[in-house]
Amino acid sequence: MQRYLDGTNDIAFKKLFSDKVKLINLLNSLLRLSKGDRIIDLSYITTEQLPLFLEGRRSLFDLKVKDETGRWYIIEMQRKMEKDYLNRTQLYGCYTYVSQIKKGMKHKDLLPVVIISIIRAKALPDELPYISYHHIKESNIHKQYLFSLTYVFIELGKFKKNDLKDDTDEWLYLLKYASQEQEPPKEIKNEIVLSAYASLEQYKWTEQEHDDYFRAEMAIQQEIDKFEEKFNAGMEKGIEKEKIETAKEMLIENGPIEQIARYTKLTIEEIKKLKAEKYKV
């Protein structure tokens, strides 16, 4: 029987990291902050719904927090790749930065925003490691002068079991593999990560939490099924178009209709219709 629930599930992710101690430990390890710069405290900001003006839809951040210096962090768990995912992630960062402006506030008072995107699969080229840090730099001398927006992408699809080297890897291992295991690996020493394993033990969850968890699982599976259905329909449409183009070319060469039907798998009636429609044949 499965012992640990999947930490990438929307409900499980928020349950884990609504615990301030766990989230601070995760952020300090992911951002590789030096001792003097490490996050000491966080305040949670109510997740804000971001209008997508062109389409009238609304999107939701997973977690939004601010540290003791005022720096903002957006943490998003993305379980499936979407067509415009990278653009949307940048929009989140820009929106959060701009939304700081209040009446009478000066631009110099705007604080940096860090967008941390954890992706279940892959999103960026294989030449990049499973954690990549994206800053705005001048393209000739590669120096950074703009510090307001930073993007961190964590691609679990690139992370392997033998990558367990530090606290960061221990967190990523939990998110990717905990639901497949009965015990945490012996290599995991971080007590906070071990407490996160305990939080994912499903027998400790309430009935309502279980219901919410499985509803979230069904919702993501429905999205995946819809994507696969559209993909397969597109493939079939492409194959059908290729058959028709081949049939047209063979008709131009005055190929016998029966031979064209055998070659393209189109019906004789379909080929006769193509011929009757005078596609330059």
C-alpha positions in Angstrom: 0.0 0.0 0.0 1.2 3.5 -0.8 2.6 5.2 2.3 3.3 8.7 1.1 1.1 10.9 -1.0 2.5 12.8 -4.0 4.0 16.1 -2.9 3.5 17.7 -6.3 -0.3 17.3 -5.9 -1.7 20.8 -5.5 -3.3 20.0 -2.1 -0.2 18.1 -0.8 2.1 20.9 -2.0 0.2 23.6 -0.2 -0.2 21.4 3.0 3.6 20.9 3.1 4.7 24.5 2.5 2.0 26.3 4.4 4.4 25.3 7.2 6.7 28.2 7.5 9.7 26.2 8.8 9.5 23.8 5.8 9.1 26.6 3.3 12.1 28.6 4.7 14.3 25.6 4.6 13.2 24.8 1.0 13.8 28.4 -0.2 17.2 28.8 1.5 18.4 25.5 -0.1 16.9 26.2 -3.5 18.3 29.7 -3.7 21.7 28.7 -2.3 21.7 31.7 0.0 24.8 32.4 2.0 24.6 32.5 5.8 24.3 36.3 6.0 21.5 36.4 3.3 19.4 33.4 4.4 15.7 33.9 5.0 14.9 34.0 8.7 11.2 34.7 8.6 8.3 34.8 6.1 4.8 36.2 6.0 2.3 34.5 3.7 0.4 36.7 1.3 -3.1 35.7 0.2 -2.7 34.3 -3.3 -3.9 36.9 -5.7 -5.9 36.0 -8.8 -4.1 37.4 -11.8 -6.4 38.5 -14.7 -5.4 37.4 -18.1 -6.8 40.5 -19.9 -6.9 39.2 -23.4 -8.8 36.0 -22.6 -10.8 37.0 -19.6 -9.5 34.0 -17.6 -7.9 34.1 -14.2 -4.9 32.2 -12.9 -3.7 31.5 -9.4 -0.3 31.4 -7.7 0.4 28.4 -5.5 2.2 30.3 -2.8 3.2 33.9 -2.4 5.3 35.0 0.5 7.5 37.9 1.6 10.7 37.6 3.8 11.8 39.9 6.6 13.6 42.2 4.1 10.5 42.7 2.0 11.6 40.6 -0.9 8.7 38.8 -2.6 8.7 35.1 -3.6 6.2 33.3 -5.9 6.3 29.6 -5.6 4.5 27.6 -8.3 4.2 23.8 -8.7 3.5 22.9 -12.3 2.5 19.3 -12.9 2.1 19.4 -16.7 3.7 21.5 -19.4 1.5 24.1 -21.1 2.0 25.8 -24.4 2.7 29.3 -23.0 4.0 28.2 -19.6 7.2 30.2 -19.7 5.4 33.4 -20.9 2.9 33.0 -18.1 5.6 32.5 -15.5 7.2 35.8 -16.6 3.8 37.5 -16.5 3.4 36.4 -12.9 6.7 38.0 -11.9 6.0 41.3 -13.7 2.5 41.5 -12.2 3.8 40.9 -8.7 6.5 43.5 -9.1 4.0 46.2 -10.5 1.3 45.3 -7.9 3.6 46.6 -5.1 3.0 50.2 -6.2 0.6 52.0 -3.9 -0.5 55.7 -3.9 2.4 57.9 -2.9 5.0 55.2 -3.2 8.3 56.0 -5.0 9.9 53.7 -7.6 13.0 53.4 -5.4 10.9 51.6 -2.8 10.0 48.7 -5.1 11.4 45.4 -3.8 12.8 42.5 -5.8 10.6 39.5 -6.8 11.9 35.9 -7.1 9.8 33.5 -9.1 10.4 29.8 -8.2 8.8 27.4 -10.6 8.9 23.7 -9.8 8.0 21.6 -12.9 7.1 17.9 -12.8 8.5 17.3 -16.3 11.0 19.2 -18.4 10.6 22.8 -19.7 14.0 23.9 -20.9 16.7 22.5 -23.1 18.8 19.5 -21.8 21.9 21.7 -21.8 20.6 23.4 -18.6 20.8 21.6 -15.2 17.7 20.5 -13.3 18.0 23.8 -11.3 18.6 26.9 -13.4 18.8 30.5 -12.3 17.8 33.3 -14.7 18.8 36.9 -14.2 18.6 39.9 -16.5 22.2 40.6 -17.8 23.7 42.9 -20.4 24.4 40.8 -23.4 27.9 42.1 -24.3 29.8 42.0 -21.0 27.4 39.7 -19.2 27.1 41.9 -16.1 23.9 42.3 -14.1 22.5 45.8 -13.6 18.8 45.0 -13.3 18.0 43.1 -10.1 14.2 43.4 -9.7 13.2 40.0 -11.3 14.8 36.6 -10.9 13.5 33.3 -12.2 14.4 29.9 -10.8 13.3 26.8 -12.7 13.4 23.4 -11.0 12.8 20.6 -13.5 12.0 17.4 -11.7 12.0 15.6 -15.1 15.8 16.0 -15.1 16.4 15.0 -11.5 17.7 11.5 -10.9 17.7 9.3 -7.8 21.5 9.3 -7.7 21.6 13.2 -7.5 21.2 13.1 -3.7 24.1 15.4 -2.7 22.7 18.2 -0.5 19.6 19.6 1.2 18.2 20.9 -2.1 18.4 17.4 -3.7 16.7 16.0 -0.6 13.7 18.2 -1.2 13.6 17.4 -4.9 13.9 13.7 -4.1 10.9 14.0 -1.8 8.8 15.8 -4.4 9.6 13.4 -7.2 9.9 10.0 -5.5 8.2 10.0 -2.0 4.9 8.5 -3.4 6.8 5.5 -4.8 8.6 4.6 -1.6 7.9 3.1 1.8 10.8 4.8 3.7 12.9 7.9 3.1 16.4 7.0 1.7 19.1 6.7 4.3 21.0 9.4 2.6 18.4 12.0 3.7 19.7 13.6 6.9 17.8 17.0 6.9 15.4 16.7 9.8 13.0 19.2 8.2 12.8 17.1 5.0 12.2 14.0 7.1 9.4 15.8 8.9 7.9 16.6 5.4 7.9 12.8 4.7 5.9 12.4 7.9 3.4 15.1 6.7 2.8 13.2 3.5 1.9 9.9 5.3 -1.6 9.4 4.1 -2.9 7.7 7.2 -2.3 11.0 9.0 -4.6 12.9 6.7 -8.2 13.6 7.5 -11.0 12.3 5.4 -11.6 15.8 4.0 -8.0 16.2 3.1 -8.0 12.9 1.3 -11.1 13.9 -0.7 -9.5 17.2 -1.7 -6.2 15.4 -2.7 -8.0 12.9 -4.9 -10.2 15.6 -6.5 -7.0 17.4 -7.4 -5.5 14.2 -8.8 -8.7 13.6 -11.0 -8.6 17.3 -12.2 -5.0 17.0 -13.4 -5.7 13.7 -15.0 -8.7 15.1 -16.9 -6.4 17.9 -18.2 -3.8 15.4 -19.3 -6.5 13.3 -21.0 -7.9 16.3 -22.9 -4.4 17.2 -24.0 -3.7 13.7 -25.3 -7.1 13.6 -27.0 -6.3 16.9 -28.8 -2.8 15.7 -29.7 -4.1 12.4 -31.1 -6.8 14.3 -33.1 -4.1 16.6 -34.5 -1.9 13.6 -35.4 -4.8 11.9 -37.2 -5.7 15.1 -39.0 -2.1 15.5 -40.1 -1.9 11.9 -41.4 -5.2 12.4 -43.3 -3.9 15.6 -44.9 -0.7 13.8 -45.9 -2.8 11.0 -47.5 -4.8 13.5 -49.5 -1.7 15.4 -50.7 -0.2 12.1 -51.8 -3.4 11.1 -53.7 -3.4 14.5 -55.4 0.1 14.0 -56.6 -0.6 10.5 -57.9 -3.7 11.8 -59.7 -1.6 14.4 -61.4 0.6 11.6 -62.6 -2.5 9.8 -63.9 -2.1 6.9 -61.4 -4.9 4.3 -61.4 -7.5 5.0 -58.8 -7.3 1.5 -57.4 -3.6 1.8 -57.0 -3.9 5.2 -55.2 -6.5 3.7 -52.9 -4.1 0.8 -52.0 -1.2 3.1 -51.4 -2.9 5.9 -49.4 -5.6 3.8 -47.7 -8.2 6.3 -48.9 -11.4 4.9 -50.2 -12.1 4.8 -54.0 -15.0 7.1 -53.4 -12.7 9.7 -51.7 -10.2 9.5 -54.5 -13.0 9.9 -57.1 -14.2 13.0 -55.2 -10.7 14.5 -55.3 -10.5 13.9 -59.0 -14.0 15.4 -59.6 -13.1 18.5 -57.6 -10.3 19.2 -60.2 -7.3 19.8 -57.9 -5.3 20.7 -61.0 -5.5 17.1 -62.3 
